[in-house]
Amino acid sequence: MPEEKSTSSAIVLPGDQYGHPGAPSEWWWHTGTLVGGAPDGSQQIYGFEINAMRFAKDDSAVAVMELELVDVQANKHYEITTVIDPCPPNWCSYDESAPWRVSLDNGKGVSIAMSQIDSPLHMNVVAIFKSNEGTDVAIHLDLQQQGPPLLVWGTGCKEGLPDKNLSPIDRNNYYYSLTNLSARGNVHLRSATHSSSRTVSGVTWMDHEYGYFPGSYDWVWCGIRLDNGVSLLNYTLQGERIAANTRIAARVTLLIPGQGNVFIHSAVELTHPRDINFQTYYEGVKITFDDSVSGELHLVSLVANQEILGPEWIHNVFEGVASCSGTLNGEPVTGTAWLEQKYKSLLGAPTGT
């Protein structure tokens, strides 16, 4: 299959960083790897997720906060998912003449606050929550994008419904990623038995997706930053059966310095299954590329259990920090990654839709 390079963009920044009135779904999703100094002078690795979402549900809309901090050295993750029903009407800024912001607070100690510092692409992002197992977590980050966005599908837009009577925001899915966010800040943990505070830094990732989104289905999603400057977003196709040691059809968008966005075919193979809470997840993911970009990347989850527990209609999800190594166009590469797996099925049941 020939490659598809981005010839036009459905995304205009910084305007599309703002909210989109009438969008059936919309979210700003921050993930990534952070490094801080441990008391013994060694480096301490954290993964984090700060996700503020809005979904149309029945005749109204609900907001969802999905939050996670992963402490790799301690082999622990702290997480919570909270629903606010209905979604507050002022949860984000829609007016491009006003400062950009996204804000959710459930009134019970769980909150997300995103606000611009000097532009919508230079953000202050704060998340505060008590995890499901009782640890207080606070994440404070200063994030500034360097360079262009990754445009998913090469243009940032994909038709989801063919009904031309629907408005573009109702029938299309819009999706871009800021993959080169210079990050610095602090993470704080406090429980009944211990507390810690670390200054952290890194280069992190933000997804902004809005418009039409299909109903729940099984998928494997990977966001990867390579040490050669290439960023890539890889996902399995809707309707593909997810199973171990099987080649699963996928697509990948690569943001290549000097070339822009390239959208091509790929494939995923899952290894090292682990059963968690009656569901099988996979700690290893191999991605291979077809078409004009050759290579093979291997992702390994850095913590065995990174499952986030969700309400029944959202389903649980395994997602968290991973390492990446392999080759790209004949050259060895390493990098950081975020790995997400979402399944509707229970352990032992067929997966896929």
N, C-alpha and C positions, 0 to 999 in steps of 0.2 A: 504494500500500500504506500502511495506517496505521502510525503509529509504535508502538513497543512500549516503554513506560517500565517501569523496574524497580519491581515492586510487592512483591517479597520477595527476600531475598538468601540464596543457598546458602552464602555466605561469612561467617564470624564472625571478626573480628580482635580481639585479636592471636592467638587460638588457631590459626587456619588458616595463620598464618605458619610454624608448625612442620611437621615431616614427618608423612606419613600412612601408617601401617603397612599393608602389603598393596597399596599403589598400584602398578599395573604400570609407570607412568612418573611421574617427578616432577623438576621443576627450578626453580631460582631463577636468573633471567637478568637481569643488570644491563647496561643500555646507556645511551648518552646523549652529550651534547655538553659538553665542559669548556673553559674559557677560562683561559689563563695568560699571564703577562707574558713577552715575548721580551726578549733583551738590549738591543735597540735601542729599547725602550719601547713597541713595538707589541703588540697582542694576538695570542696564538697559540692556534689552535683545535685541539682534539683530539676524536676520537671514541673510545669504548672499549666493549668487551664483556667481561664476566666471567660465564661461564655454567657452573654446576655441575649435572650431570644424572645421573639414574639411569634405566636402561631394563631391563625384563625381556627376556632374550634366551635362547632355547632353554629350558633347565631352570634357569637361574640369572639373575643380574642383573649388568650392567656399569655402571661409572661413566664419564662423559665430561666432560672439561674443554675448553671452547671459549673461547679467549682472543684478544683483539685490541686493539691500540692504533693509532689512525690519526693521523698528523701531517699536517694539512691543508696547512700552508705548505710543507712539504717534499714533498708529494704522495707520501707513503709510508704503507704500513701494515705492521704487524708482527703476525704471527698464528701460532697453533699449536692443533691439536686433539689431545688425548691420551686414550687409553682405559685404564682400570684394570679388569682382569678377574681375579677377580670384584670387584664393588663392596664396599667395606668395610662391615660391618653397622652400624658406629657413625658413618657419614659425616654424619649430621645428628641433631638432637635431636628426639625424638618426644614427650618428656615435657614438658607445658606448665608443670609446677611447677619445671622446671630452666631455666637461661638458654638462650635460643635460639642455635643455631649451625649452620653448615654447613661441612664441612672435607674437602678432598681433597688428596692429595699422592702423586705417582707415584714418589717416592724418587729422581728423576733431575733435580731442579731445577724442576719445574713444580708449582705449588700454588695453591690457593684457600682462603682462610680468611674466613668471615663470622661475626660474633658480635655479640650485642646490647651496646649501651653502657649505656643505662638502661631500654630496653624493646625488644621484638622489632622495632619499627618505627623504632628509632634504632640504626643498625648501623655497625660498623667492617668494611670490606670490603677485603681485600688479595689481590692476584694477583701472582705472580712466575713468570716464564718466560723461556726463550730462544727467540726466534722461529725460524721455519724457515730464515731467511736469516742467523741467527747473532747477532742483537742481543739483549742482555740487557734485559729490560723489568720494571719494578716499578711497580705502581699501588696507592696507599694512599688510601682515601676514608672520610670520615665522612659518613654519609647519614641524613637524618632526614625522615620523611614529614610533610607538612603537609596536613591535610584528609582526605576520604574516598577510598576506592579506586575505580578504574574496574572495574566488574563486566562482564566480557565476556558478550555476549548479554543484557545487562540484568540478569541475576540471578547470574552467575558459574558457571552450570552448564548443560551441554547433554548430552542423551542421545546416546551414541555407538553403543551396541548395544541392540537392543530386547528381548533375552533377560532376562525378569524373574527368572529363576532365578539370575542373577548378582548379586553384591552391588553396591550403588551405586558403590563405588570401582572395581569392575571394568568397569562398563558406562557410567559417566558421565565426562565430561571437566569438571574444575573449573578455573576460570581467573579470576584477578584481577590487576590491575596497580596498582602504586604509582607514580603519574605526576607526583608533585610532591615529589620527594626533593631537599631542599636538600643540595648536595654541596660539600665542600671537602676538599682534601688535596694530594697530590703525585704527579707522574709522573716516572719516571727512565728514561733510555735510556743504554746503553753498548755500543759496538761497538769494533772494532779501530782505527777511525779517528776516532771522536768520542764525546762523552758530554754529557748535559744533564740538568738537574734543574729542574723547574718547579713552583711552587705553583699550584694550579688550583682553580676553583670553577665552579658551574653549578647547574642544576636537572635532575635525571636521572630515569630510569625503571627500574622493576623488575617483571618478570613472574614470577608463581608459578603454575605449571600442573601438574596432577597428575590421576591416574586413567587412564582409557582414552585412548589416542591412536592414531589410525588408522595403517596402514602408510604407507610413503613415497609421497608424491604431489607434484605440482608446485604451487607457490603463490607469491604475492607478498603480503608482509606489511608494513605500515607502522604505526609508532607515532609520533604527532605531538603536540607541545606548542605551542599557539598563544599569541600574545602577549596575547590577550583572556582567558586563563585556561581556555579549553576544551582538553581532552585527548581524543584519539580514537585508536582502534585499528581498522584497516581490513585485511581479508583477502579474497583471492579464494576462491571456493568449490571444494571438492574435485570433481575431474572436469572442471573448466573448462579448455579449451585455452588455453595461454598463448602469445600471439603479438603482434607489434608492430602498432600502429595498428588495433587491434580492441577493441571494447567488451567487457570481461570482467566477468561478474557477480560481485558482491562483497557483503559485509556490513560495517557499521561500528557500533561502539559509541562514543558520545560521552558524556563526563562534562562536564556543563555546570553551572557555578556557579549555585546557586539552583534548579536543576531536577533534578539527579541524573543517572542513567544513562539514555540513550536509545539503543535498538537499531533500526536501520533498514536499508533497502536502499541500495546504492551501486554504482558501477561504476569499473573501472580501465582506463586506456589507457596502453600502454607506448611510449616513444619513445627515440630515440638508442641503438640497439643497439651493443654492443661485444662482440667475440669475445675470450674469454680462455680459454686452455687447452681448446680444442675445445668451448666452450660459449658460447652467446649470452646475454648479460645486457643489461639496459636501464638507462641512466643517468638517464632521465627517466620520471616516473610522474605521470599526471593522474588525480585522484579526483573524481568527481562524485556528488552526493547526490540521492536521490529523496525522496518523502514530505514530511514536515513540515519538514525542514531542507534549505535550498537552499544551493548553493554549488559552488565548483570550486577545488580545491587542486592546486598544481604542486610536485612534489618533484624536486630535482636532486641527484644524488650529488656530494659535495664532493671526492671522489678517484676517479679513473677506475677503478682496480683495487682492489676491496675484497673479493676472493675469499678465502675461508677453505678450506683444503684439509682434507678429512676422509677417514677410512678408507672403504673401498669400500662398506660396508653403511650408512654415514651419507650419503655423497655430499658433493661440494663445495657451498658455499653462498656467494652474494654478499651481504654485508651490511655496513652501515657508516653513517657519518654523512651527513646530507643537509640541505639547506635546504628551506624550505617558504614559499610565498606564494600568495595567491589571495583569494577572497571567501567569507564565511560569512554567510548570511542578509542579503546585500546590503552587508555591511561589509567593507572591505579588512582582511586579516590577514597576518601573517608568523609564522614560528616555526621551531623546530628539529624534526628528524625522524630516525628510524632506519629504514632501508630494507633489507628482506631478500627475496632471491629464491632459491628452491631448485628445481632441476630434476633429473630423472633422465636426461634425454635428452642426447645429444652434439650437437655443432654440425651443423646441417643436417638432423637427424632431427626428426620431428614431436614436439611437446611435448604435455602433457596426459596424462590417463590414460583 
